[in-house]
Amino acid sequence: MTSVGRLLLAQVRSIGSRNACVKASELPGGPWTARGQRTYRTGAGGSTSDAITRARTARSVTSVRAYQEVGRADLFIQVIPFASPEDARAGLGELRALPRTMPKSKGLSDVGELRTVSPPEVAGTSHVEAAEQPFVLDGEHSRTLTAWCVVGSTVVVAALGGRSGAVRWPQLAEILEAQAAALTHPK
């Protein structure tokens, strides 16, 4: 497992069973392996915004799953259902504003600033925002690409990390499209 994978896995431990995140076998590219998952009541972190309060009232469950594309990339997907599309858009703004830090890891250095970038086109979404963060891992230039999307009344957050040449925005857009399709056309 790469150091980025250990970073993501440390945040995601398997405790839930109703996970709305796409299965590893359904992700484009790969092969991907699921590295951990979790579900919890939306808003369990203590937010008191109106959108989160309505999601909690509707008994919304947030799903999180971490994946690894062996030797190439690590992926983190979070699915947060809201009470309405308007609440999802407001919730995206709230999630986007949360402070982000990169956990300490052996071989991690030169962590750059998270910077907003033009979002990729993602079919099946009504709104997308994106950011990129460079870092050096084991002497190699790496980066994390993060996108926040609204799919109906749900927010999907996905972060793809790995060597700079191995992780690309079109790849993350395909992954987000697979997640959006799984939400809008469940099996």
C-alpha positions in Angstrom: 0.0 0.0 0.0 1.3 3.5 -0.9 1.7 6.1 1.8 -1.2 8.0 0.3 -3.3 4.9 0.7 -2.3 4.6 4.3 -3.3 8.2 4.8 -6.7 7.6 3.3 -7.2 4.3 5.1 -6.4 5.8 8.4 -9.5 8.1 7.9 -11.8 5.3 6.8 -12.5 2.2 8.9 -15.0 -0.4 8.0 -18.1 0.0 10.3 -21.1 0.4 8.0 -23.1 -1.8 5.8 -25.4 0.6 3.8 -22.6 2.2 1.9 -23.8 4.2 -1.1 -20.3 4.5 -2.6 -19.7 2.6 -5.9 -18.0 -0.8 -5.5 -14.4 -1.1 -6.5 -15.3 -3.5 -9.4 -17.6 -0.7 -10.8 -14.9 1.9 -11.0 -13.4 2.7 -14.4 -9.7 2.1 -14.9 -8.0 0.0 -12.2 -8.1 -2.7 -11.1 -9.3 -1.0 -7.9 -9.4 -2.5 -4.5 -11.6 -1.2 -1.7 -9.4 -0.4 1.3 -12.0 0.5 3.9 -15.5 2.0 4.3 -17.7 3.6 6.8 -21.2 5.0 7.2 -22.5 7.5 9.8 -25.4 9.8 10.4 -25.0 12.9 8.3 -24.1 15.8 10.5 -22.5 13.7 13.2 -19.5 16.1 13.1 -21.6 18.7 14.9 -22.6 21.1 12.0 -25.7 23.0 12.8 -26.4 24.5 9.3 -30.0 24.4 8.1 -29.1 22.0 5.3 -27.4 19.6 7.7 -30.2 19.9 10.2 -32.7 18.9 7.5 -30.5 16.0 6.4 -30.3 14.8 10.0 -34.1 15.1 10.4 -34.5 13.0 7.2 -32.2 10.3 8.8 -29.5 10.8 6.1 -26.6 8.5 6.2 -23.2 9.6 4.8 -21.1 6.9 3.1 -17.3 6.9 2.7 -15.1 4.4 1.0 -11.3 4.4 0.2 -9.8 2.5 -2.8 -6.4 1.8 -4.1 -5.3 1.3 -7.7 -2.2 -0.7 -6.9 1.0 1.1 -7.6 -0.7 4.1 -9.2 -3.3 5.9 -7.2 -5.5 6.2 -4.1 -9.1 7.3 -4.1 -11.5 8.5 -1.5 -15.3 8.9 -2.2 -17.8 10.4 0.2 -21.6 10.4 -0.6 -23.8 12.8 1.5 -27.6 12.8 1.0 -29.4 16.0 1.7 -33.1 16.8 1.9 -33.3 18.7 -1.4 -31.1 19.7 -4.4 -31.0 23.3 -2.9 -29.7 21.8 0.4 -27.2 19.8 -1.5 -25.8 22.9 -3.2 -25.6 24.7 0.2 -24.0 21.6 1.8 -21.4 21.5 -1.0 -20.4 25.0 -0.1 -20.2 24.0 3.6 -18.1 20.9 2.8 -15.9 22.9 0.4 -15.1 25.4 3.1 -14.0 22.9 5.7 -10.3 23.1 6.5 -8.3 20.3 4.8 -5.0 19.0 6.1 -2.8 16.2 4.9 -1.9 13.7 7.6 1.8 13.3 8.4 3.3 10.3 6.7 6.8 9.0 6.3 8.2 10.2 3.0 5.7 13.1 2.7 7.2 16.6 2.2 6.7 19.9 0.4 2.9 19.9 0.8 1.6 22.8 -1.3 -1.5 24.9 -0.9 -4.9 23.6 -1.9 -5.8 25.7 -4.9 -9.1 26.0 -6.8 -9.0 24.9 -10.4 -11.5 24.7 -13.3 -13.7 21.7 -12.7 -13.9 18.9 -15.2 -17.2 18.2 -17.0 -19.0 15.4 -15.1 -22.1 13.9 -16.7 -25.0 13.4 -14.3 -24.2 16.3 -12.0 -25.7 19.8 -11.8 -22.7 21.5 -10.2 -19.0 20.7 -9.8 -16.2 22.5 -8.0 -12.6 21.3 -8.0 -9.2 21.8 -6.3 -5.7 20.4 -6.6 -2.9 20.0 -4.0 0.7 19.2 -4.9 3.1 17.3 -2.6 6.2 15.2 -2.7 6.0 11.6 -1.6 9.1 9.5 -1.4 10.9 12.0 -3.6 8.3 12.0 -6.4 6.1 14.9 -7.4 2.5 13.9 -6.5 -0.9 15.6 -6.3 -4.4 15.1 -5.0 -7.3 16.1 -7.2 -10.5 16.8 -5.4 -14.0 17.4 -6.8 -17.3 18.3 -5.0 -20.4 17.5 -7.1 -24.1 17.8 -6.7 -26.1 14.8 -8.0 -29.8 15.5 -7.4 -30.1 16.0 -3.7 -26.7 14.3 -2.9 -23.2 15.7 -2.7 -20.4 13.5 -3.8 -16.8 14.3 -2.8 -14.0 12.4 -4.5 -10.2 12.8 -4.0 -7.7 11.0 -6.3 -4.1 11.1 -5.2 -0.9 9.7 -6.6 2.1 10.6 -8.8 1.5 13.7 -10.8 1.7 11.8 -14.1 -0.6 9.0 -12.9 -3.6 11.0 -11.7 -5.6 13.0 -14.2 -8.8 15.0 -14.2 -10.4 13.0 -17.0 -9.9 9.8 -14.8 -11.5 11.5 -11.8 -14.4 12.7 -14.0 -15.0 9.1 -15.2 -15.0 7.9 -11.6 -17.5 10.6 -10.6 -19.7 9.8 -13.5 -19.8 6.1 -12.4 -20.7 7.2 -8.8 -23.4 9.6 -10.2 -24.9 6.8 -12.3 -24.9 4.4 -9.3 -26.9 7.0 -7.4 -29.4 7.8 -10.1 -29.8 4.3 -11.5 -29.3 1.9 -8.5 -29.1 -1.8 -9.2 
